[in-house]
Amino acid sequence: MKKLSFLVASLLVAGGAFAQGSNVQNATQTGTMHQLTVTQTGALNQASSTQRDGYNSLTQTQSGTSNKATSDQRDTYQQAWQTQTGSSNEASVKQGDNIPLDGYNKAYQTQVGSNNKATATQLSGSNLSVQTQNGTRNEATVFQSASEGNKAYQTQVAAPGFPGSPDKNKANILQLGARNTGSQMQRGIENEATISQTSGNDNTATQDQGANSAGSYRSKASITQSGNLNTAVQTQRLDNHNAVIEQSGGGNNKAYQDQDAYGTYISPGNSAYISQNGGGSHIASQTQLGSGNQATTLQGAVGNQSYVTQTGNGNVSNVSQNR
């Protein structure tokens, strides 16, 4: 089944190549009222698109097998959703950059099963970007540049009880500018997650791995923030935790780490590190429950608060303030 729908006014369309048996779609649109819908079901899917300046929009839905979907939208109202459900998935979106106009970006990518990957690049505008992947070799990356509305959520899921858990998760968010929100949730197996928010104040970063019924496994999570009034929250449940928060270049930052254990497989687990430099009046909170625990807090300047709770096994904790 193949569905191809264009709604266009004042539009030049080039390269609309498509082949039924092997599902390939290709579309280039240039200026004004773009909209494009491509639906492909079954076989060696690919769907590509380029929309330039106008009221862009794009929906690409592919069902099974060798999926791929790419999109390049410039300014103005861009939106884009790409949904792929089974096999060698990859999906990529790029929105902006006709500097300084960058449009109202949004982009959701949802992939369900197999070699998932998803990348979203939003070069400023009223960004949002939500990427949800289900099972197998997951990875997901979001880059949002220099401010405006940035937000980014990445969810790579399964776990309650573990069945068909996502597998090799990784997730990365890089946001530039102020008032960013970055959020990552991963459930089971080789987890890692990184959020970096730089060059701005009042950013929020949240990472939640596991949240259990056998979620998580090799956990790791890292948050880097520069500026003032930033908040970083990390929650990990079972297995080989690690968690790092580094906040620099300003004051009034907050960092919270909550690690857990007692379960089936842990193998030491826990560790946790918070470094807050510059300014002062920082708050750091670390909670660890069981196995290899360690926790280090380093805070610069004055007026800082640090809270550490450790319960069972290897505990160690170092707190250094007013460095």
Secondary structure, 3 states (H helix, E strand, C coil): CEEEEECCCCCEEECCCEECCCCEEEEEEECCCCCEEEEECCCCCCEEEEECCECCCCEEEECCECCCCEEEECCECCCCEEEECCECCCCEEEECCECCECCCCCCEEEEEEECCCCEEEECCECCCCEEEEEEEECCCEEEECCCECCCEEEEECCCCCCCCCCECCCCEEEEECCCCEEEEEECCECCCCEEEEECCCCCEEEEEECCCCCCCCCCCCEEEEECCCCEEEEEECCCCCCCEEEEECCCCCEEEEECCCCCCCCCCCCCCEEEECCCCCCEEEEECCEECCCCEEEECCCCCEEEEECCEECCCCEEECCC
